[in-house]
Amino acid sequence: MTSTNINFLEQSVTKFQNLDIDDRLTVLALLYTEIADTIPAIALNDMPNEKTANLVARIQNLPQAEQLLALRQLLNQDEVRGKAISNEEYASISVDEKLAFWYQLAQNLGTSIIGVPNDYIPSEKATEVLDLLHTPNIEDLVTFFKRVL
């Protein structure tokens, strides 16, 4: 990996981690939706599996307001309290399984999983991160996902 890629990744990860939790969820949702056709071929060859499918199903079975709470919890376990879903179960899955989990969620956005409203306009900070992550190199994007999930 070149120093440009490392700088891109470091900057992207730092900016993402400085977003509030809802902006992080928005960035993930929009990125996963945008690259849905590319991710499985690169990072999800043997996914989904039973662990990720069970986690997705448990979230799908929650009312939409609780789905949002559960996703906030999973993405930022330190700041959000409550037990909509087990943080330990999510924490125990591998990075590749986390990629698959968020991919499966993205596949169901707006149907069985609460989606980003069509008229939603991301914050300026979220837009900055999205602009940084518009890269033709999908492997860099997968590396970004692995770092932030």
Secondary structure, 3 states (H helix, E strand, C coil): CCHHHHHHHHHHHHHHHCCCHHHHHHHHHHHHHHCCCCHHHHHCCCCCCHHHHHHHHHHHCCCHHHHHHHHHHHHCCCCCCCCCCCHHHHHCCCHHHHHHHHHHHHHCECCCECCCCCCCCCCHHHHHHHHHCCCCCHHHHHHHHHHHC
